[in-house]
Amino acid sequence: MKIKLDENLPADLVEILGELGHKTDTVPQEGMKGYGDDRLWPVVLDSGRFFVTQDLDFSDVRRFVPGTHPGLMVVRLLSAGRQELLDRLTWVFENEAVATWAGCHVVVTAHKVRVRRPASGP
């Protein structure tokens, strides 16, 4: 899976996800650190990468409708320290069927993963 990590996630995830077989880049690596959502989102779409963020502005499934983007994961942890993020996201990418999440809107909390898939057909 091709993944783009937002600037609000630990850069260590690039190596961790790479070891799991994912091609991962980050918003800062792309020179987009500090971009507002309206400027960042079109670049994410053009990249065709599954976007992972903690930015709750991306949690509105009515705005980010499944099937209209390459895939989006919003991480919502109450205790969002660096190690908690690394542990939870490593677990998710090791244990969930992430390869099936193209076009999905995914919300990850400390205890569950909610996947909203694109609507199928008419």
Secondary structure, DSSP 4 states (H G I P E B T S, - for coil): -EEEE-TTS-THHHHHHHHTT-EEEETTTTT-TT--HHHHHHHHHHHTPEEEE--GGGG-TTTS-TTSSS-EEEE--SS--HHHHHHHHHHHHHHS-GGG-TT-EEEE-SS-EEEEPPPP--
